[in-house]
């Protein structure tokens, strides 16, 4: 099965493998690449790793990134064209996971608090701990990092995801192997890992005891999270179904409705049987009608390529499925809803360059515009990430040659013709 997995990764994830080749063809910019070379490089969002954006309700733009063992936060007053000097979150350097699936997160509280979470590398194979820090003075200073996971064994507590709900509560979920470790001690079978989470109800001063959301998650795929119209936190992750089916599960973290139907439930049914983690997590966004919009990657028996789905948490069914892209080299589908329009984006390696591709739907995911290329790079690139402010929708993209950019996405009244 390892050969099958490697083949799938080689064909479908070639955008990540090939595009991260640091060589770039003659004639490409290379300006950011040159300025970021050397061990004495100053902290910069262009030179750091895995930057993530936040456009606050106050109109300020914040960015978090990793460089030289530090988490840095930088602010921009011109929508990412220039950046103020970055502030170190952790004053003592540490080993930090900083890849596309496992990157620092940034969120904002109701009073302008800046919250940061990340995964610290620990001793042991794939071991890690979930870390958290906050700023109460507008990003000028940050508190000493605290550990969110209350199990401190040298095992995997990784792939954190963070959201802030309407009450101001902070929810952090992650992939945890404490139950796998316990099963091994008693020689009991245990597939994959588990989803754990913790909630802070005091602006990040402390977190409540860890809770388990589900057993048998996939081991190395990011968790997608959002908050619905009722303030319920929703998590979507790649799950391990019998036998080694790597599709997706969805659940509430804080549902108090006493629903007769238990969660988690199966969100996708592609029947992708693979003995190993695809390292390719999903994304989700809650629409204004409380429908859940999903994007994911699969090589299943039913579906292949990059997929979109509209999921109803009440019926626990996918109402609509749409194939975004089946071309080799397509990867990392993202989704966001804004002002009644659903936007999807992904990157695609065409054999020479990596393309940033966008499609949109103005009818709640029933039909989609033709894919549109809005940017390209001939060098290595990170995953694209949506960033919204009001009705404006943009994509953040970090490339070796061009550095970090915020790229506007066309508004819905400029959409191309739709296809069914």
C-alpha positions as CSV (number, residue, x, y, z in Angstrom):
1,X,0.0,0.0,0.0
2,X,2.9,2.4,0.5
3,X,3.6,2.3,-3.2
4,X,0.0,3.2,-3.9
5,X,0.2,6.1,-1.5
6,X,3.5,7.4,-3.0
7,X,2.0,7.2,-6.4
8,X,-1.1,9.1,-5.4
9,X,1.1,11.8,-3.7
10,X,3.4,12.0,-6.7
11,X,0.5,12.4,-9.2
12,X,-1.9,14.6,-7.2
13,X,0.3,16.4,-4.8
14,X,3.0,17.2,-7.3
15,X,2.2,20.9,-6.9
16,X,3.7,20.7,-3.4
17,X,6.6,18.5,-4.3
18,X,7.7,20.1,-7.5
19,X,6.7,23.7,-6.7
20,X,8.8,23.7,-3.6
21,X,12.0,23.2,-5.7
22,X,13.9,26.3,-4.8
23,X,15.2,26.8,-8.3
24,X,13.4,29.2,-10.5
25,X,13.8,29.7,-14.2
26,X,15.9,32.6,-15.6
27,X,13.9,35.8,-16.0
28,X,11.7,35.2,-12.9
29,X,11.8,37.9,-10.2
30,X,14.0,36.2,-7.5
31,X,14.1,39.5,-5.6
32,X,12.6,38.2,-2.4
33,X,14.6,35.0,-2.7
34,X,17.9,37.0,-2.8
35,X,17.0,39.2,0.1
36,X,16.1,36.2,2.3
37,X,19.4,34.3,1.8
38,X,21.9,34.2,4.6
39,X,21.8,33.3,8.3
40,X,21.6,36.9,9.4
41,X,18.4,37.6,7.6
42,X,16.2,39.9,9.7
43,X,12.7,38.8,10.7
44,X,10.4,39.4,7.7
45,X,7.1,38.0,6.5
46,X,8.7,37.6,3.1
47,X,11.6,35.5,4.5
48,X,9.7,33.6,7.2
49,X,7.7,30.4,6.9
50,X,4.0,29.6,6.7
51,X,2.6,33.1,7.1
52,X,-1.1,33.4,8.0
53,X,-3.3,36.5,7.8
54,X,-6.0,38.1,9.9
55,X,-8.1,41.1,8.9
56,X,-9.6,42.3,12.1
57,X,-13.0,43.9,12.7
58,X,-11.2,47.1,13.4
59,X,-9.8,47.2,9.9
60,X,-6.2,46.3,10.9
61,X,-4.4,43.6,9.1
62,X,-2.3,41.2,11.2
63,X,0.1,38.4,10.0
64,X,1.8,35.6,11.9
65,X,4.9,33.6,10.6
66,X,7.8,31.5,11.8
67,X,11.4,32.4,11.5
68,X,14.6,31.2,13.4
69,X,12.7,29.5,16.2
70,X,10.3,32.4,16.8
71,X,6.7,33.1,16.1
72,X,6.4,36.7,14.8
73,X,3.4,38.9,14.4
74,X,3.5,41.8,12.0
75,X,0.9,44.5,11.2
76,X,0.1,46.2,7.9
77,X,-1.8,49.4,7.4
78,X,-2.1,49.1,3.6
79,X,-3.5,45.7,3.2
80,X,-0.3,43.8,3.0
81,X,1.8,46.2,0.7
82,X,4.1,47.1,3.6
83,X,4.6,45.8,7.1
84,X,5.5,47.2,10.4
85,X,8.5,45.7,12.3
86,X,7.5,42.2,13.6
87,X,7.1,41.4,17.3
88,X,8.3,38.1,18.7
89,X,5.6,36.1,20.4
90,X,8.0,33.6,22.1
91,X,11.1,35.4,23.4
92,X,12.9,32.1,23.9
93,X,13.5,30.3,20.6
94,X,12.0,26.8,20.2
95,X,11.5,24.2,17.6
96,X,8.3,24.9,15.8
97,X,6.3,22.9,13.2
98,X,6.0,25.1,10.1
99,X,4.7,23.3,7.1
100,X,1.5,23.8,5.1
101,X,-0.6,21.4,7.1
102,X,0.9,22.4,10.5
103,X,1.4,26.2,10.8
104,X,0.8,28.9,13.4
105,X,-2.7,30.3,13.7
106,X,-3.9,33.9,14.5
107,X,-7.3,35.0,15.7
108,X,-8.8,38.1,17.3
109,X,-11.0,38.5,20.4
110,X,-14.0,40.8,21.0
111,X,-11.9,43.5,22.6
112,X,-9.1,43.5,20.0
113,X,-7.0,40.7,21.8
114,X,-4.6,38.9,19.5
115,X,-4.5,35.2,20.0
116,X,-1.7,32.9,18.6
117,X,-1.5,29.1,18.6
118,X,1.2,26.8,17.2
119,X,2.7,23.4,17.6
120,X,6.1,23.0,19.3
121,X,8.3,20.2,18.3
122,X,9.2,17.9,21.2
123,X,11.7,15.1,21.7
124,X,10.5,11.9,20.0
125,X,9.3,10.9,16.6
126,X,6.5,13.2,15.4
127,X,6.1,14.5,19.0
128,X,4.7,17.9,19.7
129,X,2.8,20.2,22.1
130,X,0.1,22.8,21.5
131,X,1.2,26.3,22.5
132,X,-0.8,29.5,23.0
133,X,0.0,33.1,23.6
134,X,-2.0,36.4,23.6
135,X,-1.6,40.1,23.3
136,X,-3.9,42.5,25.3
137,X,-2.1,45.7,24.1
138,X,-2.7,45.6,20.4
139,X,0.2,43.3,19.4
140,X,2.9,45.3,21.2
141,X,3.7,42.5,23.7
142,X,2.7,38.9,24.1
143,X,2.3,36.7,27.2
144,X,4.7,33.8,28.0
145,X,3.5,30.8,26.0
146,X,1.3,28.2,27.8
147,X,0.7,24.5,27.0
148,X,-2.8,23.7,25.9
149,X,-2.6,19.9,25.9
150,X,-2.7,18.5,29.4
151,X,-1.2,15.2,28.4
152,X,2.6,15.9,28.4
153,X,3.8,12.5,27.1
154,X,6.4,12.7,24.3
155,X,3.9,11.8,21.7
156,X,2.0,13.6,18.9
157,X,-0.2,16.6,20.0
158,X,-0.1,18.4,16.7
159,X,-1.9,20.1,13.8
160,X,-3.7,22.7,16.0
161,X,-6.6,24.7,14.7
162,X,-8.2,27.7,16.5
163,X,-11.4,29.8,16.3
164,X,-13.1,32.4,18.5
165,X,-16.9,32.2,18.7
166,X,-19.6,34.9,19.2
167,X,-19.2,34.7,23.0
168,X,-15.5,35.3,22.8
169,X,-14.6,31.8,23.8
170,X,-11.4,30.4,22.2
171,X,-11.5,26.8,20.9
172,X,-8.4,25.0,19.9
173,X,-8.5,21.5,18.4
174,X,-5.7,19.2,17.5
175,X,-4.7,15.6,16.5
176,X,-3.6,13.6,19.6
177,X,-2.1,10.2,20.0
178,X,-2.5,9.6,23.7
179,X,-5.2,6.9,23.1
180,X,-3.0,5.2,20.5
181,X,-0.2,5.1,23.1
182,X,-2.6,3.6,25.7
183,X,-3.8,1.0,23.2
184,X,-0.3,-0.1,22.4
185,X,0.5,-0.7,26.1
186,X,-2.4,-3.2,26.2
187,X,-1.8,-4.6,22.7
188,X,-5.2,-3.4,21.5
189,X,-5.7,-2.3,17.9
190,X,-6.3,1.4,17.4
191,X,-6.5,3.0,14.0
192,X,-5.1,6.5,13.5
193,X,-5.1,9.1,16.2
194,X,-7.9,11.2,18.0
195,X,-9.3,14.7,17.9
196,X,-8.9,16.5,21.2
197,X,-9.9,20.1,22.0
198,X,-9.7,22.7,24.8
199,X,-11.8,25.9,25.4
200,X,-10.8,29.1,27.1
201,X,-13.6,31.3,28.5
202,X,-11.3,33.9,30.0
203,X,-9.7,35.5,27.0
204,X,-6.9,32.9,26.8
205,X,-5.8,33.3,30.4
206,X,-6.4,29.6,30.9
207,X,-7.9,26.6,29.2
208,X,-10.4,24.1,30.5
209,X,-9.4,20.4,30.7
210,X,-8.9,18.7,27.4
211,X,-11.9,16.8,25.9
212,X,-11.9,14.1,23.2
213,X,-14.1,14.8,20.2
214,X,-13.5,11.6,18.3
215,X,-11.3,8.5,18.0
216,X,-9.6,7.3,14.7
217,X,-8.7,10.5,13.0
218,X,-6.1,10.5,10.2
219,X,-2.7,11.3,11.7
220,X,-1.3,14.1,9.6
221,X,-4.0,16.3,8.1
222,X,-5.0,19.7,9.2
223,X,-8.3,20.3,10.9
224,X,-10.8,22.8,9.4
225,X,-12.9,24.9,11.9
226,X,-15.6,27.6,11.7
227,X,-18.5,28.9,13.8
228,X,-22.1,28.7,12.7
229,X,-24.9,31.2,13.1
230,X,-25.8,29.7,16.5
231,X,-22.3,30.0,17.9
232,X,-21.5,26.3,17.6
233,X,-18.0,25.5,16.6
234,X,-17.8,23.0,13.8
235,X,-14.7,20.8,13.0
236,X,-14.0,18.9,9.9
237,X,-11.1,16.4,9.6
238,X,-9.9,13.4,7.6
239,X,-11.0,10.3,9.4
240,X,-10.0,6.6,9.3
241,X,-13.1,4.4,8.5
242,X,-12.9,0.6,8.2
243,X,-10.7,-0.6,6.6
244,X,-8.2,2.3,6.0
245,X,-10.8,4.4,4.2
246,X,-9.5,8.0,4.5
247,X,-12.6,10.2,4.0
248,X,-13.9,13.0,6.3
249,X,-15.9,13.4,9.5
250,X,-17.6,16.5,10.9
251,X,-18.8,17.4,14.4
252,X,-19.7,20.2,16.8
253,X,-17.3,21.0,19.6
254,X,-19.9,22.7,21.8
255,X,-23.4,21.6,20.7
256,X,-25.9,21.9,23.5
257,X,-29.0,21.2,21.4
258,X,-29.2,17.5,22.6
259,X,-29.6,16.4,19.1
260,X,-31.1,12.9,18.7
261,X,-28.4,12.1,16.1
262,X,-24.9,11.7,17.5
263,X,-21.8,13.3,16.1
264,X,-19.3,13.0,14.5
265,X,-20.9,11.9,11.2
266,X,-19.4,11.1,7.9
267,X,-19.1,14.2,5.8
268,X,-17.6,12.8,2.6
269,X,-17.9,9.3,1.0
270,X,-15.3,8.9,-1.6
271,X,-14.1,5.4,-0.5
272,X,-10.4,6.4,-0.6
273,X,-8.7,3.3,0.7
274,X,-5.1,4.1,1.5
275,X,-2.7,2.8,4.2
276,X,-1.2,6.1,5.2
277,X,-2.0,9.7,5.8
278,X,-2.3,11.8,2.6
279,X,-1.0,15.0,4.4
280,X,-3.8,16.9,2.7
281,X,-6.5,18.3,5.0
282,X,-9.9,19.8,4.2
283,X,-11.4,23.2,4.5
284,X,-14.8,24.5,5.5
285,X,-16.8,27.7,5.7
286,X,-20.3,28.3,7.1
287,X,-22.7,30.2,4.8
288,X,-25.2,32.8,6.0
289,X,-28.0,30.2,5.6
290,X,-25.9,28.0,8.0
291,X,-25.1,25.5,5.2
292,X,-21.5,24.1,5.5
293,X,-19.3,24.5,2.4
294,X,-16.5,22.0,2.2
295,X,-13.4,21.5,0.0
296,X,-11.1,18.5,0.0
297,X,-8.7,16.3,-1.9
298,X,-9.4,12.6,-2.7
299,X,-8.2,9.7,-4.8
300,X,-11.2,7.6,-3.9
301,X,-13.2,5.0,-5.8
302,X,-16.2,7.4,-6.1
303,X,-14.5,10.7,-6.6
304,X,-11.0,11.9,-7.6
305,X,-9.2,15.2,-7.5
306,X,-10.3,18.4,-5.7
307,X,-13.9,18.4,-4.5
308,X,-16.5,20.8,-3.3
309,X,-19.5,19.9,-1.2
310,X,-22.5,21.6,0.5
311,X,-23.3,19.9,3.8
312,X,-26.4,20.2,5.9
313,X,-25.7,19.6,9.7
314,X,-29.5,19.1,10.3
315,X,-29.9,16.2,7.8
316,X,-26.2,15.2,8.1
317,X,-26.0,14.8,4.4
318,X,-24.1,16.3,1.5
319,X,-26.7,18.1,-0.7
320,X,-24.4,19.0,-3.5
321,X,-21.0,17.8,-4.8
322,X,-18.9,19.4,-7.5
323,X,-15.5,18.4,-8.9
324,X,-13.2,21.5,-8.9
325,X,-10.2,20.1,-10.6
326,X,-9.0,16.6,-11.7
327,X,-5.7,17.7,-13.3
328,X,-2.5,16.2,-11.9
329,X,-0.6,18.8,-9.8
330,X,-3.8,20.3,-8.4
331,X,-3.8,20.6,-4.6
332,X,-4.8,22.5,-1.4
333,X,-8.4,23.5,-2.1
334,X,-9.7,26.4,0.1
335,X,-13.3,27.7,0.5
336,X,-14.9,30.9,2.0
337,X,-18.3,32.4,1.8
338,X,-18.9,36.2,1.6
339,X,-22.0,38.3,0.8
340,X,-23.8,35.3,-0.6
341,X,-21.0,34.1,-2.9
342,X,-19.0,30.9,-2.3
343,X,-15.3,31.2,-3.4
344,X,-12.9,28.3,-3.9
345,X,-9.2,28.5,-4.6
346,X,-6.3,26.0,-5.1
347,X,-2.9,25.8,-6.6
348,X,-1.9,23.8,-9.6
349,X,1.5,22.9,-11.1
350,X,1.3,22.9,-14.9
351,X,4.7,21.4,-15.5
352,X,6.5,24.8,-15.6
353,X,4.8,27.1,-13.1
354,X,2.5,26.9,-10.2
355,X,-0.9,28.6,-10.8
356,X,-3.2,30.1,-8.3
357,X,-6.7,29.2,-9.4
358,X,-10.1,30.6,-8.3
359,X,-13.7,29.6,-9.0
360,X,-16.9,31.1,-7.5
361,X,-20.6,30.3,-7.1
362,X,-23.4,32.8,-6.8
363,X,-26.1,30.2,-6.2
364,X,-24.9,28.6,-3.0
365,X,-22.7,26.0,-4.7
366,X,-25.2,24.7,-7.3
367,X,-23.1,26.0,-10.2
368,X,-19.6,27.3,-10.6
369,X,-17.7,29.7,-12.8
370,X,-14.9,28.5,-15.0
371,X,-11.6,28.3,-13.1
372,X,-9.6,31.5,-13.4
373,X,-5.8,31.8,-12.9
374,X,-5.1,35.0,-10.9
375,X,-1.4,34.5,-10.2
376,X,1.6,32.3,-11.1
377,X,5.1,31.6,-9.8
378,X,8.0,29.7,-11.2
379,X,9.5,29.1,-7.7
380,X,8.4,27.3,-4.6
381,X,5.1,28.3,-3.0
382,X,3.1,27.9,0.2
383,X,-0.6,27.0,0.3
384,X,-3.1,29.8,-0.6
385,X,-5.3,31.1,2.2
386,X,-8.5,33.2,1.9
387,X,-8.8,36.4,3.9
388,X,-12.0,38.5,4.1
389,X,-13.0,41.9,5.3
390,X,-16.5,43.0,4.8
391,X,-17.5,42.1,1.2
392,X,-13.9,42.1,0.1
393,X,-12.3,38.7,-0.6
394,X,-8.6,38.2,-1.1
395,X,-6.0,35.4,-1.2
396,X,-2.7,35.4,0.7
397,X,0.1,33.6,-1.1
398,X,3.7,33.2,-0.1
399,X,6.2,32.4,-2.9
400,X,10.0,32.2,-2.9
401,X,10.5,34.6,-5.7
402,X,7.7,37.1,-5.1
403,X,7.5,37.0,-1.3
404,X,4.3,37.4,0.5
405,X,1.3,38.9,-1.3
406,X,-2.4,39.7,-0.8
407,X,-4.2,39.1,-4.1
408,X,-7.7,40.5,-4.6
409,X,-10.4,38.1,-5.9
410,X,-12.9,39.5,-8.3
411,X,-16.3,40.3,-6.7
412,X,-19.4,38.4,-7.5
413,X,-20.8,41.0,-9.9
414,X,-17.7,40.4,-12.1
415,X,-18.1,36.6,-12.2
416,X,-17.6,34.6,-15.4
417,X,-20.3,32.5,-17.0
418,X,-21.4,29.6,-14.8
419,X,-21.5,26.0,-15.8
420,X,-23.6,23.2,-14.2
